[in-house]
């Protein structure tokens, strides 16, 4: 077999890779693959649910997950999202760090307190002792 070299105009073109590159793209394509039977044709409500139940009954290798199955509700949600906004809507949204609590906000005057700048807790103990709280009977 003879190896032929490509002409310069063909060598400079980038090859389009049909395989997804990122984790998010792989997940979106997996989701579309499970949903294709639900979204390629218009189905009556009962038939849509029946097909979703069939798809949910199977076991899959979900990309970047330890899960093996997908629920009917999840499939129906993916189908609705795909119909409204296309393949991009099946890309998982990035998870955000948990919101900081009130004591961590910069504008909160209590946020700047350190053990050295706090009032001693003894005032609490004096109140509890004078009210009789914590006494054994």
Secondary structure, 3 states (H helix, E strand, C coil): CCCCCCCHHHHCCCCCCCCCCCHHHHHHHHHHHHHHHHHCCCCCHHHHHHHHHHHHCCCCCCCCCCCCCCCHHHHHHHHHHHHHHCHHHHCCCCCCCCCCCHHHCCCCHHHHCCCCCCCCCHHHHHHHHHHCCCCCC
